[in-house]
Amino acid sequence: MPNMSLKKVAMPEQAPDVRNKNFQEVALGYTAEMAIEEAQRCLGCKNMPCVAGCPVGVRIPEFITQCAAGEFEQAYQTIKSTNALPAVCGRVCPQETQCEALCVRGKKGEPVAIGSLERFVADWYMANTVEKCVRPASNGRKVAIIGAGPAGLSCAGALARLGYAVTIFEAFHLAGGVLVYGIPEFRLPKAIVRKEIDSLREMGVKVENNMLIGKVLSVDELFASGFEAVFIGAGAGLPSFMDIEGETLLGIYSANEYLTRINLMRAYDDAYDTPLLRHRRAAVVGGGNVAMDAARCAKRLGAEDVYIVYRRSLTELPARAEEVHHAKEEGVIFKLLNNPVRILGNDKRMVTGIECVEMGLGEPDASGRRRPVVIEGSNFELAVDAVIMAIGTSPNPLLSRTTNGLDVNKRGCIVADEETMQTSRAGVYAGGDAVTGAATVILAMGAGKTAAASIDRYLQGMI
Ligand code: FAD
């Protein structure tokens, strides 16, 4: 008999006024008893609508049934058969617009907490088993991967399992992409990412850090040094700015720079020398996960007032619902239907404020969301000493400029076939944010896996 509670089993969390002063993980995870109780809410629908909502097709009812029976190791193997990073996805996937959006229990009450169960199973497995890594027999063929984010890591794992000698070239001194430089420790502990990368290394994958391809080596040089195929998973790390007056004042950051200093270079940790001014009042412009992460970091670094300035309403806010909820609980102030028009500074060129206008919502635009419209004469000033721009990113043009025959679209994204991830250049495949523009971890992983299958077919002479 299923558990017919209309509500999810709540996950224990650090209290908001405690956690907004530290970088430890906010959500503490289910106990085994909680996981079993929540898993018992699943009806095990025959047509499995939730699976259709998962970009990598995790066999959700199957793993939840195993979880309900306390068979956690089997549940882990079920998830892992289609998802290489369950501990990551359980924490950061936008479940409310994917699997959980289609859960039948969500029609009357809350959907089954699929993400929380995935996280529990993955954490249980890490805590209770010692993975025996079987290094696959080598087929002697070399593939290069550019970028150690979710796309590159999943491509590397899939190719290594097929026996390829894989080398990942990563520009930063640490592998993980956005998982280590963007998403903060309080949402995704870095030890989890490290563990996943260690298991790739155990399978024989080499990771070469501090290797900015396009500068240190070109794609042509990779081919010349014996790599037979190249996968580009270089992400979309080039920040956009608003091009408004005052945007070069001191105290203006791109969210990527701000988060990289804090997460990758640990500016919050006194044991590290990374410089970062401590601000009293910060405005974060944007409404996605990046904006929520930047705002919550600013709060943790001691800012008294932190504003999210977003030009649309709560309905259009693209961030994960959980991040918005957590940010509000932690005291972040939401200035919705507001848009900056000018940044104000003093004679030392330091930011002193931000001038905004109020917005209304018009007809839906090409994105399907209602178009923001300026309310004339509604200008007002907000006193802040930092402005963090989180209004989007695009792929860095370095690789497309230095690689002959690699086509990009007008947004600067690498053009790749949706089915095979093949680019316009023979032997070069691409996936993740470098192709789609800023998207999600699970989509980047799916693209990496698809590209690995195509690279295998290409090197076997099948395409
Ligand atoms: P990335 O993760 O960006 O990795 C690309 C890697 O390539 C980087 O390590 C980079 O240093 C390296 N690189 C770039 N150029 C070169 C080069 N020339 N040579 C060598 N290496 C290079 N998604 C979610 O699903 N849920 C979330 O909650 C979420 N939160 C986010 C929060 C933040 C702050 C950010 C920035 C993004 C977030 N996303 C989230 C989006 C998600 O992280 C990305 O869609 C995903 O990481 C893309 O993976 P990727 O492998 O394509 O690129």
Residues whose N, C-alpha, C, O or C-beta is under 5 A from the ligand:
A	BS01	FAD	V92 C93 P94 I146 G147 A148 G149 P150 A151 G152 F169 E170 A171 F172 G176 G177 V178 L179 G182 I183 M211 L212 I213 G214 G233 A234 G235 A236 N289 V290 D293 G431 G432 D433 A434 A438 A439 T440 V441 I442 A444
